[in-house]
Amino acid sequence: MGLKSAYYLVSLAAIWGASFLFMRIGAPSLGGAWLIEGRVGFGAVFLFLVMAFLKKRSHLRENGKHYAIIGLLSAALPFLCYGYAAQYLSASLMSVVNALTPIFGTAISALYFRKALEANKVFGLLLGLIGVAVIVGFDPEIVKENNLLAVFVVMCAPICYGIVSVYTQKAKKIDPITNSYGSMLMATLFIAPLLFFIPPNSVEDINWAVVASVIVLGVICTGVAFLIFYKLVDDIGMPSTLTVTFLIPIFGVFWGVIFLDETVGWHTLIGTVLVIIGTMKVTGFTLKTVVKPNV
């Protein structure tokens, strides 16, 4: 991995780590549905403008079903899970749970393709779940405020990502930018009906910071992040790009501490380490994957 690719990788981790910060800012007043509709909506508009600039066609008629599946499982459902949880849980905890994505993806893939998991991958899966249990079980605020439901909801997000990762293994290949736009458009359409039934939590508390958070979530943390992600995949390959999974919790915790005054206890640090080690075990990650020179 060259210096330029390393810069893009760290930037992507910082952006996706910051998404949990912005959701924490917007969720208390907007609620989950309105927050996430804003996120995917602004993301779709940004990607549409990129498509128009590059003179790409969306091919909605031919690929509508594919976009709907991707949009539902990679954006609408997981984002709604995070939007709901952001009303109750810290940005730190949500970013750590997000790191379980490769773990759930590997487990779901093994079930779907009926392949036995190797012992080290089973160990990694258990280690990741233990890591989350350590963070949650020793967090007095979660128990005191009875926020265990939010924990279970937020864990559904990486499960959705795991399911869609299996789907993409068999789906037809589509241009990444077009795929991103189509999925964000479908996610926007899926979430829109919820707005008629789920009002914002507190319209009076919606201020410039909330509005700015939603815009940044859509344009930067969704639209720009997808463009960086797919550029990295083209430049260094998927295995090296997925190392971003290990960096996101670091930034998620960092942004939460700096801007939201979140407290990082010993249980958060130990739990995060367990989740990252578990993910490395499941994915078979080694430093050779990253430092292998470009050919």
Disulfide bonds with the S-S distance in Angstrom:
none
